[in-house]
Amino acid sequence: QAGASRVVEAFEQSSSSVRSILGEEMALTGIEGQSFLRSQFRGGPAFLVYYGPALLQRCGSASEMRRALTALAAVYLAGRQLWPMEEARWGETATLEISGLKALDIGDAIGGSAAGEPRGWGL
């Protein structure tokens, strides 16, 4: 993908908490007994963030990409509030659909609209 280097750069410049959340959640495969060698995480459900790639593809700058990764980490955290990690749920998946978030300008979604109006989004 053309924007892959921009994603890597933004990921490396993101806060340690954003990197940790994304690393932990994206390492879950949704297949019972399957894990990446470097991952210590076991359990589920794993999340499929529907429209997650589209959220990132819309970013035109490094700062927008960092904001989008921060928003994506917040989506994973909200999902984990609804579906806590349980070893007994290893092999299960839950879909987090973010078309509403994807449709917003990422700056507006994170910091409010250009007109100063607060914005909200949820799962």
C-alpha positions in Angstrom: 0.0 0.0 0.0 1.2 3.5 -0.8 0.6 4.8 2.7 2.2 2.0 4.6 5.3 4.0 5.5 3.2 6.9 6.8 1.3 4.4 9.1 4.6 3.0 10.4 6.0 6.5 11.0 2.8 7.6 12.8 2.7 4.4 14.9 6.3 5.0 16.0 5.5 8.6 16.9 2.3 7.7 18.8 2.3 7.5 22.6 3.4 4.3 24.2 -0.2 3.7 25.4 -1.6 3.9 21.8 1.2 1.6 20.6 0.5 -0.9 23.4 -3.3 -0.9 22.8 -3.0 -1.4 19.0 -0.2 -4.0 19.4 -2.2 -6.0 21.9 -5.5 -5.9 20.1 -4.2 -6.4 16.6 -2.2 -9.4 17.7 -5.4 -11.4 18.5 -6.4 -13.6 15.6 -9.8 -14.8 16.5 -8.8 -18.4 16.1 -8.6 -20.5 19.2 -5.1 -21.7 20.0 -3.5 -19.4 17.4 -1.2 -16.6 18.4 1.8 -14.8 17.1 5.2 -16.0 18.5 6.0 -12.5 20.0 2.5 -12.0 21.5 1.8 -12.9 25.1 -1.9 -12.3 24.8 -4.3 -15.2 24.9 -8.1 -14.9 24.9 -10.9 -13.1 23.2 -12.9 -12.0 21.7 -10.7 -10.6 18.9 -12.0 -7.4 17.3 -12.7 -6.8 13.6 -12.8 -3.1 13.2 -15.0 -2.7 10.2 -13.9 0.4 8.2 -10.6 0.6 10.2 -8.5 0.5 7.1 -10.7 3.2 5.4 -10.2 5.4 8.4 -6.5 5.3 7.9 -6.6 5.6 4.1 -8.2 9.0 4.4 -5.3 10.5 6.2 -3.2 12.9 4.2 -0.6 13.9 6.7 1.5 12.3 9.5 -0.5 14.3 12.1 -3.8 13.1 10.7 -2.5 9.5 10.8 -1.4 9.9 14.4 -4.9 11.2 15.3 -6.5 8.3 13.4 -4.3 5.7 15.2 -5.3 7.4 18.5 -9.0 7.2 17.5 -8.5 3.5 16.6 -7.0 2.8 20.0 -10.0 4.4 21.6 -12.3 2.2 19.5 -10.4 -0.9 20.8 -10.6 0.4 24.4 -14.4 1.0 24.1 -14.8 -2.5 22.6 -12.9 -4.0 25.4 -15.3 -2.3 27.9 -18.2 -4.0 26.2 -16.4 -7.4 25.7 -13.7 -7.9 28.4 -10.8 -10.1 27.5 -11.5 -13.7 28.7 -9.4 -16.8 28.0 -12.6 -18.8 27.6 -13.6 -16.6 24.6 -10.4 -17.3 22.7 -11.6 -18.1 19.2 -14.4 -15.7 19.2 -14.7 -12.4 17.4 -16.7 -9.2 17.7 -17.2 -6.6 15.0 -16.8 -2.9 15.8 -18.4 -1.0 13.0 -17.0 2.6 12.7 -18.5 3.9 9.5 -19.7 7.0 11.4 -16.2 7.8 12.6 -14.7 7.1 9.2 -17.1 9.6 7.6 -15.8 12.5 9.8 -12.7 14.6 9.3 -10.3 13.0 11.7 -9.4 16.4 13.3 -13.1 17.1 13.9 -13.6 13.6 15.3 -10.8 14.0 17.8 -10.9 17.7 18.6 -14.3 19.0 17.6 -15.5 20.7 14.4 -13.8 23.7 12.8 -16.8 25.7 13.8 -16.1 24.9 17.5 -18.9 22.5 17.9 -18.1 19.5 20.0 -18.4 16.1 18.3 -19.2 12.8 19.8 -19.1 9.2 18.5 -19.7 5.9 20.0 -20.0 2.2 19.4 
